[in-house]
Amino acid sequence: MNKPTGPERDVSRIGLLSEPRRRRILDWIQEEGAARVRDLALAFKVSEATIRQDLERLEQDGVITREHGGAFLNSVPAQVGTMTLHHQENMDKKRKIGALAASLVKDGETLILDAGTTTTEIATRLVGRRNLTIITNALNIAVILGAVPGFAVHMPGGQFKAPTLSLSGDKSVEYFRNIFAGKLFLATAGVALDAGLTYPSFADLQLKEAMIKAASHVYLVADSSKINKSSFTRLGSLDVIHSFITDDGISDADAKEFARRGIEVLIAG
């Protein structure tokens, strides 16, 4: 399958109404931990004054705190202290997906685990395997698997992202450009037949692209609530993945369309 030559940016965000824009701003901050007013204004193509109003409203809702030139997520200290990821919804589905994905891993394999709640569920189910080599940008996954005798766990350098407990940035991208793995378990914020794979911010697009290029087989792991959902930025079309592991909430029509496009659909029941 064709691999992406570069991140494709979603330019459909012009003219977003205030409430949808605020939701996407919150998604951005929940992904990054913080955001600058200037960056948000450029990304959403609105004035800095408009962004300040959006942040004021989100602060009134109690989820962020404004500071000079930007805002940060209130839950970050507690999340880092307890090694807890932010997105804890649909956990029953994510556990089933994690179990199915882990069953595909054989002893002695080399694999890449992306950061995220679903990939963390995969990690917790790999402790019974033997002689695995795991490359991950997720600190919590490294802690889970690093203590398993016989496992070799490798991490890139980079900048720490508190909400996702992960490492990102140019150093991480360069690290994965020199890696080869048999399998990648890739997370996403949204997967749509038209928009492809989408994420809340720009920061990790090049990193995920490097992970994809480093793996022989790319498994997308996402619960059915993310199907036909589009987030802020676009990584690429669906031809960057080989298999899609989801739950039984996927519609028959969507499952058939993914399959028609050459993507193996694996349903965790």
C-alpha positions as CSV (number, residue, x, y, z in Angstrom):
1,M,0.0,0.0,0.0
2,N,1.1,3.6,-0.6
3,K,2.7,5.4,2.3
4,P,2.1,9.1,2.8
5,T,4.7,11.6,1.5
6,G,3.8,14.2,4.1
7,P,1.0,15.3,6.5
8,E,-2.0,16.6,4.7
9,R,-3.5,19.5,6.5
10,D,-7.2,19.8,6.9
11,V,-8.1,23.3,5.7
12,S,-11.9,23.0,6.2
13,R,-11.7,24.8,9.6
14,I,-12.3,28.3,8.2
15,G,-15.5,29.8,9.5
16,L,-16.1,27.4,12.3
17,L,-19.0,28.5,14.6
18,S,-18.0,29.4,18.1
19,E,-19.2,26.2,19.9
20,P,-17.6,23.8,17.4
21,R,-14.4,25.8,17.4
22,R,-14.3,25.8,21.2
23,R,-14.7,22.0,21.2
24,R,-11.8,21.7,18.8
25,I,-9.7,24.1,20.9
26,L,-10.4,22.0,23.9
27,D,-9.4,18.9,22.0
28,W,-6.2,20.6,21.1
29,I,-5.4,21.6,24.7
30,Q,-6.4,18.1,26.0
31,E,-3.9,16.6,23.5
32,E,-1.0,19.1,24.1
33,G,-1.6,20.2,27.7
34,A,-1.4,23.9,26.7
35,A,-1.8,26.2,23.8
36,R,-0.7,29.7,22.8
37,V,-3.3,32.3,21.7
38,R,-1.2,33.1,18.6
39,D,-1.0,29.5,17.5
40,L,-4.7,28.9,17.9
41,A,-5.6,32.1,16.0
42,L,-3.4,31.1,13.1
43,A,-4.7,27.5,13.1
44,F,-8.4,28.5,13.3
45,K,-8.0,31.6,11.1
46,V,-9.7,33.9,13.5
47,S,-8.4,36.9,15.5
48,E,-6.5,36.6,18.7
49,A,-9.3,38.5,20.4
50,T,-11.8,35.8,19.4
51,I,-9.5,33.1,20.7
52,R,-9.2,34.9,24.0
53,Q,-13.0,34.9,24.3
54,D,-13.0,31.2,23.5
55,L,-10.5,30.5,26.2
56,E,-12.4,32.7,28.7
57,R,-15.5,30.6,28.1
58,L,-13.5,27.4,28.5
59,E,-12.0,28.7,31.7
60,Q,-15.5,29.5,33.0
61,D,-16.4,25.8,32.3
62,G,-13.5,24.8,34.7
63,V,-11.4,22.8,32.3
64,I,-8.5,25.2,31.6
65,T,-6.7,28.1,33.2
66,R,-5.7,31.1,31.2
67,E,-2.2,32.5,31.5
68,H,-0.4,35.3,29.6
69,G,-0.6,34.5,25.9
70,G,-2.4,31.2,26.3
71,A,-3.9,28.5,28.5
72,F,-3.2,25.2,30.1
73,L,-5.2,22.1,31.0
74,N,-6.2,21.9,34.7
75,S,-6.0,18.1,35.0
76,V,-2.4,17.8,33.9
77,P,-0.8,17.6,37.4
78,A,-3.2,14.9,38.6
79,Q,-2.8,13.0,35.3
80,V,1.0,12.9,35.4
81,G,1.0,12.1,39.1
82,T,-1.2,9.1,38.7
83,M,0.1,8.2,35.2
84,T,-3.5,8.4,34.0
85,L,-4.6,9.3,30.4
86,H,-7.3,11.8,29.8
87,H,-9.6,9.9,27.4
88,Q,-11.3,7.3,29.6
89,E,-14.6,7.0,27.7
90,N,-15.7,3.7,26.0
91,M,-13.3,1.7,28.1
92,D,-15.2,-1.6,27.7
93,K,-14.8,-1.3,23.9
94,K,-11.2,-0.4,24.2
95,R,-10.4,-3.4,26.5
96,K,-12.0,-5.7,23.9
97,I,-10.0,-4.1,21.1
98,G,-6.8,-4.3,23.2
99,A,-7.4,-8.0,23.8
100,L,-7.9,-8.8,20.1
101,A,-4.9,-6.7,19.1
102,A,-2.6,-8.4,21.7
103,S,-3.7,-11.8,20.4
104,L,-2.1,-11.0,17.1
105,V,1.3,-10.5,18.7
106,K,3.6,-13.6,18.7
107,D,6.6,-14.3,20.9
108,G,9.8,-12.7,19.7
109,E,8.3,-10.0,17.6
110,T,9.3,-6.4,17.3
111,L,6.4,-3.9,17.4
112,I,5.6,-0.2,17.8
113,L,2.9,0.9,20.2
114,D,1.6,4.4,19.7
115,A,0.5,6.4,22.8
116,G,-3.2,6.3,23.8
117,T,-5.8,4.6,25.9
118,T,-6.5,1.8,23.4
119,T,-2.8,1.0,22.9
120,T,-2.3,1.0,26.6
121,E,-5.0,-1.7,26.8
122,I,-2.9,-3.7,24.3
123,A,0.2,-3.3,26.4
124,T,-1.4,-4.6,29.6
125,R,-2.3,-7.8,27.7
126,L,1.2,-8.4,26.4
127,V,2.8,-9.3,29.7
128,G,2.3,-13.0,29.1
129,R,4.4,-12.9,25.8
130,R,8.1,-13.8,25.7
131,N,11.1,-12.0,24.2
132,L,9.2,-9.0,22.7
133,T,10.9,-5.9,21.5
134,I,8.7,-2.9,22.0
135,I,9.3,0.6,20.6
136,T,6.9,3.2,22.1
137,N,6.7,7.0,22.6
138,A,4.4,6.4,25.6
139,L,5.9,6.6,29.1
140,N,3.1,4.7,30.7
141,I,3.4,1.8,28.2
142,A,7.2,1.7,28.8
143,V,6.5,1.4,32.5
144,I,4.0,-1.4,32.0
145,L,6.2,-3.5,29.7
146,G,9.7,-2.4,30.9
147,A,9.3,-4.5,34.0
148,V,8.5,-7.7,32.1
149,P,11.6,-10.1,32.1
150,G,12.8,-10.8,28.6
151,F,11.2,-7.7,27.1
152,A,13.4,-5.0,25.4
153,V,11.6,-1.7,25.6
154,H,13.0,1.3,23.6
155,M,11.9,4.9,23.6
156,P,12.7,8.0,21.5
157,G,13.9,11.3,22.8
158,G,11.8,14.4,22.5
159,Q,9.4,16.7,24.3
160,F,7.1,15.4,27.0
161,K,3.4,15.8,26.4
162,A,1.7,15.5,29.7
163,P,-1.9,14.6,28.7
164,T,-0.8,11.7,26.5
165,L,2.1,10.7,28.8
166,S,4.2,10.6,25.6
167,L,7.3,12.0,23.9
168,S,7.0,14.0,20.7
169,G,8.9,16.4,18.5
170,D,11.7,16.3,15.9
171,K,13.9,14.0,18.0
172,S,11.1,11.4,18.2
173,V,10.5,11.7,14.5
174,E,14.2,11.2,13.6
175,Y,14.3,8.2,16.0
176,F,11.5,6.4,14.2
177,R,13.0,7.1,10.8
178,N,15.8,4.7,11.8
179,I,13.5,1.9,13.1
180,F,12.1,-1.2,11.5
181,A,9.3,-3.2,13.1
182,G,7.0,-5.9,12.0
183,K,3.8,-4.4,13.4
184,L,2.5,-0.9,14.4
185,F,-0.6,-0.4,16.5
186,L,-1.6,3.1,15.7
187,A,-4.1,5.3,17.6
188,T,-6.3,8.0,16.1
189,A,-8.8,10.7,17.1
190,G,-11.0,10.1,14.1
191,V,-11.3,7.8,11.1
192,A,-13.5,8.6,8.2
193,L,-13.9,7.1,4.8
194,D,-13.6,10.6,3.2
195,A,-11.3,12.5,5.6
196,G,-9.0,9.5,6.5
197,L,-7.1,9.7,9.8
198,T,-7.4,12.9,11.8
199,Y,-6.0,14.2,15.0
200,P,-6.6,17.2,17.5
201,S,-3.4,19.1,16.6
202,F,-0.4,19.3,14.3
203,A,2.2,18.2,16.8
204,D,2.3,14.4,16.2
205,L,1.5,14.2,12.5
206,Q,5.1,13.8,11.4
207,L,5.8,11.4,14.3
208,K,2.9,9.1,13.3
209,E,3.9,9.3,9.7
210,A,7.4,8.1,10.7
211,M,5.9,5.3,12.7
212,I,3.8,4.2,9.7
213,K,6.9,4.1,7.5
214,A,8.8,2.1,10.1
215,A,6.4,-0.8,10.2
216,S,5.6,-3.7,7.8
217,H,2.0,-3.9,8.9
218,V,0.0,-1.0,10.3
219,Y,-3.0,-1.9,12.6
220,L,-5.3,1.0,13.3
221,V,-6.9,0.6,16.7
222,A,-10.0,2.7,17.4
223,D,-13.4,2.2,19.0
224,S,-16.5,2.6,16.9
225,S,-17.3,6.1,18.3
226,K,-14.3,7.4,16.2
227,I,-15.7,6.1,12.9
228,N,-16.9,8.8,10.6
229,K,-15.6,11.4,13.0
230,S,-13.1,14.1,11.9
231,S,-10.8,16.0,14.2
232,F,-8.7,19.1,13.5
233,T,-5.7,17.9,11.3
234,R,-5.5,15.2,8.7
235,L,-2.6,12.7,8.6
236,G,-3.6,11.0,5.3
237,S,-6.0,8.8,3.5
238,L,-6.9,5.3,4.6
239,D,-4.4,3.6,2.4
240,V,-1.7,4.1,5.0
241,I,-3.3,1.3,7.1
242,H,-3.5,-2.4,6.4
243,S,-5.9,-3.6,9.2
244,F,-8.5,-1.8,11.3
245,I,-9.3,-3.3,14.7
246,T,-12.6,-1.9,16.2
247,D,-15.6,-3.1,18.1
248,D,-19.0,-4.4,17.1
249,G,-20.5,-0.9,17.0
250,I,-19.2,-0.5,13.4
251,S,-22.1,-0.6,10.9
252,D,-22.2,-3.3,8.3
253,A,-22.0,-0.6,5.5
254,D,-18.9,0.9,7.0
255,A,-17.2,-2.5,7.5
256,K,-17.9,-3.4,3.9
257,E,-16.6,-0.1,2.6
258,F,-13.3,-0.4,4.6
259,A,-13.0,-3.9,3.2
260,R,-13.7,-2.7,-0.3
261,R,-10.8,-0.4,0.0
262,G,-8.5,-3.3,0.8
263,I,-8.4,-2.8,4.6
264,E,-8.8,-5.9,6.8
265,V,-11.5,-5.2,9.4
266,L,-11.2,-7.1,12.7
267,I,-14.1,-6.8,15.1
268,A,-13.6,-7.3,18.8
269,G,-16.8,-8.7,20.3
